[in-house]
Amino acid sequence: MATPLVEMKDISISFGGIHAVDHVSVDLYPGEVVGLLGHNGAGKSTLIKCLSGAYKQDSGEILINGEKATINNPRDARRYNIETIYQTLALADNLDASANLFLGRELTTMTGLVDDAAMEAETRKIMGRLNPNFQKFSAPVSALSGGQRQSVAIARAVYFNAKILIMDEPTAALGPQETQMVADLIQELKKSGLGIFLIDHDVHQVKALCDRAAVMKNGKLVGVVKVDEVTTDDLLAMIIAGKTPEGMAA
């Protein structure tokens, strides 16, 4: 077996005496999408925030490519090529795609001026690979559809060398066509060898987009299953009743 991109081992974190995450272990391999499923408050977002650097776990360890990682803040996470795409996308609505892609990391000319032409050329190159249908390069991102905005956020992460991508409900509030666009993007990222943690509460999306699903309930890990070996009803039973399908290890 290849070395996992990420191993989260025995992670625990409490807030005010409440175990938000209670001794949870989950891993992620290159070219794989692992869905994190569970009700609101199940602990899935808290667990993944330990990987993104938003929280520091109380105990347990994180390994990146088999080596122990120290992640105390989002800057540390970025050093390990971990990028997070939150539901809000954190895009500047008044700026176009290339200005958003290079926001805070602008390309400059020899004289120190912002090189808009170079940034647009690079944006066209990465978009050509990720979303060939994207054409609105000069429009502010406020004029883009949800799927196109998602493309810009993903392109930014990939351009800056993400190896591990955390996606928070990437298809929430998207229509069927837009959802398919994001699904196509995820397939493209998998081919490039990226590993993706996808946080969701929609079992149908996890079945459609993920290779494995890790289900959490009340801060604990119910189990990790291959999505093509379980039904949506199996996943729902894991979420609601906290039970793994018969014959499968927790």
C-alpha positions in Angstrom: 0.0 0.0 0.0 1.1 3.6 -0.7 1.8 5.8 2.3 -1.3 7.8 3.2 -1.2 11.5 2.4 -2.8 12.2 5.8 -3.2 10.1 8.9 -5.2 11.6 11.7 -4.5 9.3 14.7 -6.6 9.2 17.9 -7.6 12.9 17.6 -9.5 14.4 20.6 -10.5 18.0 21.3 -12.9 19.3 23.9 -14.6 22.7 24.4 -15.8 23.5 27.9 -15.7 19.9 29.0 -17.7 18.6 26.0 -15.9 16.1 23.7 -16.3 17.6 20.3 -14.0 15.0 18.8 -13.3 11.8 20.9 -10.4 9.6 19.9 -11.0 9.7 16.1 -8.7 8.2 13.5 -9.1 8.6 9.7 -6.7 8.6 6.8 -6.6 9.8 3.2 -4.6 8.5 0.2 -3.4 10.2 -3.0 -6.1 10.4 -5.7 -8.9 9.6 -3.1 -11.9 11.5 -1.9 -13.0 10.7 1.7 -16.4 12.1 2.7 -17.0 13.1 6.3 -20.6 12.5 7.1 -22.7 13.3 10.2 -25.4 15.6 11.6 -24.5 19.1 12.6 -22.5 18.9 15.8 -21.3 15.4 15.0 -17.7 16.6 15.1 -16.7 16.3 11.4 -15.9 20.0 10.9 -14.1 20.2 14.2 -12.0 17.2 13.3 -11.0 18.7 10.0 -10.2 22.1 11.5 -7.4 20.4 13.4 -5.9 19.5 9.9 -6.6 23.0 8.5 -4.9 24.7 11.5 -8.1 26.5 12.7 -8.0 24.4 15.9 -5.3 22.6 17.9 -6.2 19.1 19.0 -5.8 18.3 22.7 -4.4 14.8 22.0 -3.5 12.6 19.1 -1.2 13.2 16.1 -1.3 14.1 12.4 1.0 12.5 9.9 1.6 13.9 6.5 3.2 11.5 4.0 4.1 9.3 6.9 5.9 12.0 9.0 4.6 13.7 12.1 3.2 17.2 11.3 3.0 20.2 13.5 0.0 22.2 12.6 -0.7 25.1 15.0 -2.3 27.6 12.5 -3.5 27.8 8.9 0.0 29.0 7.8 1.5 25.8 9.1 -1.2 23.8 7.2 -0.4 25.6 4.0 3.3 24.7 4.4 2.2 21.0 4.3 0.3 21.8 1.0 -3.1 21.7 2.8 -5.7 24.1 1.4 -9.3 24.6 2.6 -12.2 25.7 0.5 -14.9 26.8 2.8 -18.6 27.1 1.9 -18.3 30.9 1.8 -15.4 30.5 -0.7 -13.6 33.7 0.6 -13.7 35.4 -2.8 -13.5 39.2 -3.3 -16.8 39.8 -5.2 -15.7 43.0 -6.9 -12.5 41.4 -8.5 -12.2 39.1 -11.5 -11.1 35.5 -11.5 -7.3 36.2 -12.0 -7.3 38.9 -9.3 -9.0 36.4 -6.9 -6.6 33.6 -7.8 -3.6 35.7 -7.0 -5.1 37.7 -4.1 -2.3 38.5 -1.7 0.2 36.7 -3.9 0.1 39.0 -7.0 2.5 38.6 -9.8 4.6 41.7 -10.5 6.6 43.2 -13.4 10.3 44.0 -13.2 9.3 47.5 -12.1 7.2 46.1 -9.2 3.8 46.8 -10.7 1.0 44.2 -10.6 1.3 42.2 -13.8 -2.4 41.8 -14.8 -1.6 40.2 -18.2 0.6 37.5 -16.6 -2.0 36.7 -14.0 -4.7 36.4 -16.6 -2.5 34.1 -18.7 -1.8 31.8 -15.7 -5.5 31.8 -14.8 -6.5 30.9 -18.3 -3.9 28.0 -18.2 -5.1 26.5 -15.0 -8.8 27.0 -15.9 -8.2 25.4 -19.2 -7.2 22.2 -17.3 -9.8 22.3 -14.6 -12.8 23.9 -16.2 -12.3 24.3 -20.0 -15.8 25.9 -20.4 -14.9 28.8 -18.1 -14.8 32.0 -20.2 -15.7 34.9 -17.9 -12.2 36.0 -17.2 -12.9 39.8 -17.0 -16.2 39.6 -15.1 -16.2 40.3 -11.3 -16.8 37.0 -9.5 -20.1 38.4 -8.2 -21.4 37.9 -11.7 -20.4 34.2 -11.8 -22.6 31.2 -11.1 -22.0 29.1 -7.9 -20.2 26.4 -9.9 -18.0 28.9 -11.6 -17.1 30.6 -8.3 -16.3 27.1 -6.9 -14.0 26.7 -9.9 -12.1 29.9 -9.1 -11.6 28.8 -5.4 -10.4 25.4 -6.5 -8.1 26.8 -9.1 -6.5 29.1 -6.5 -5.8 26.1 -4.2 -4.4 24.0 -7.0 -2.3 26.7 -8.5 -0.5 27.2 -5.2 0.4 23.5 -5.1 -2.3 22.0 -2.8 -1.8 18.3 -2.3 -4.5 17.9 0.3 -7.8 19.7 -0.3 -10.5 20.2 2.3 -13.9 21.0 0.8 -16.8 22.1 2.9 -20.1 21.2 1.3 -19.0 22.1 -2.2 -22.3 21.5 -3.9 -24.6 23.1 -1.2 -27.1 25.5 -2.9 -26.0 24.5 -6.4 -28.4 23.2 -9.1 -27.9 19.9 -10.9 -25.8 21.3 -13.7 -23.5 23.3 -11.3 -23.2 20.2 -9.1 -22.0 18.2 -12.1 -19.4 20.9 -12.8 -18.0 20.5 -9.3 -18.1 16.7 -9.7 -16.1 17.0 -12.9 -13.6 19.3 -11.1 -13.2 16.7 -8.3 -12.5 13.9 -10.8 -9.9 16.1 -12.5 -8.2 16.8 -9.1 -8.2 13.0 -8.3 -6.4 12.3 -11.6 -3.7 14.8 -10.5 -3.2 12.7 -7.4 -4.7 15.2 -4.9 -6.4 13.8 -1.8 -9.7 15.4 -0.8 -11.6 15.5 2.4 -15.2 16.4 1.6 -17.4 17.5 4.5 -21.1 16.9 3.8 -24.3 15.8 5.3 -25.9 14.7 2.0 -25.4 10.9 1.7 -26.3 11.0 -2.0 -23.5 13.5 -2.7 -21.0 11.4 -0.7 -22.1 8.3 -2.6 -21.6 10.2 -5.9 -18.4 12.0 -5.2 -16.4 9.9 -2.7 -14.4 6.7 -2.5 -14.8 6.2 1.2 -17.1 7.7 3.8 -16.1 8.3 7.5 -19.3 8.7 9.6 -19.2 10.6 12.9 -21.9 10.8 15.6 -21.6 12.7 18.9 -17.9 13.3 18.4 -17.0 9.6 17.9 -16.2 7.8 14.7 -19.0 5.3 13.8 -16.9 3.7 11.0 -15.2 4.1 7.7 -16.7 2.4 4.6 -16.1 2.1 0.9 -19.1 3.9 -0.7 -19.5 1.3 -3.5 -20.0 -1.4 -0.8 -22.8 0.3 1.1 -26.3 1.7 0.2 -27.5 5.2 1.1 -29.7 3.5 3.7 -26.6 2.0 5.3 -25.0 5.4 5.5 -28.2 6.9 6.9 -28.2 4.2 9.6 -24.6 5.0 10.5 -25.5 8.7 10.8 -28.8 8.3 12.7 -28.3 5.1 14.8 -24.5 5.1 14.9 -24.3 1.5 13.6 -22.0 0.1 11.0 -23.6 -2.2 8.3 -23.6 -5.9 9.3 -20.5 -7.7 8.4 -18.4 -4.6 8.2 -15.8 -3.6 10.8 -16.3 -0.3 12.5 
